[in-house]
């Protein structure tokens, strides 16, 4: 079982502007400063990964806040690697639905006062993009590079993601080419094996290679199946 903490947040690592959402709950009597929840995404969090989040209430110290999840739909705790005490980690337990983040003020005698509730949608991670070496799925790849460079492998990447996350892991794939009459080469892991190179040695530069039935383990522990084509040059 892999470590639940799938990434380490780094100070100053966020280059995407943080979007702020105000809590919608208003008391029946009176008015108070609303809780502010800041996310690196819009109004959603990803299933079964550690989503960074910060919580604050104007005029209150962090130690005066009690932050928890309604109906125990997610794990939440302060981020030990965050830049300040307002930083939290939220990890949804279910792959769909919504999560209510409750923000209360801590009073004397173990009493609390509601400061706000923010509702977040839960979604799953998007499918990653397949790469063959540094070449993106669908782009042209050099036959000479495939035959002669030993470090080339099949990789899966989550592109343009907003916070550091463990890379998807390629577990296996099937390799074939458009003019081959052989059965696909089945490979465990993401490396280009000698059997694959032997098939490529018979290829022409106007062919297309197929990487199919690619099993990828996602950071949220799901296994997804992908495929890609690469024209040869």
Secondary structure, DSSP 4 states (H G I P E B T S, - for coil): ---S------TT---SPPEEEE-----SSS--PPEEEEESSSSEEEBTS-EEEEEEETT--GGGEEEEEGGG-EEEEE-TTSSSTTEEEEEESSSSSEEEEEEEEE-GGG-EEEEEEEEEEEEPPPPPEEEETTEETTS-B-HHHHHH-TT-BEEEE-TT-SS--PPPEEEEEEEEETT--SPPEEEESSB--HHHHHHHTT--TT-EEEEEEEEEE-TTS-EEEEEEEEEB-
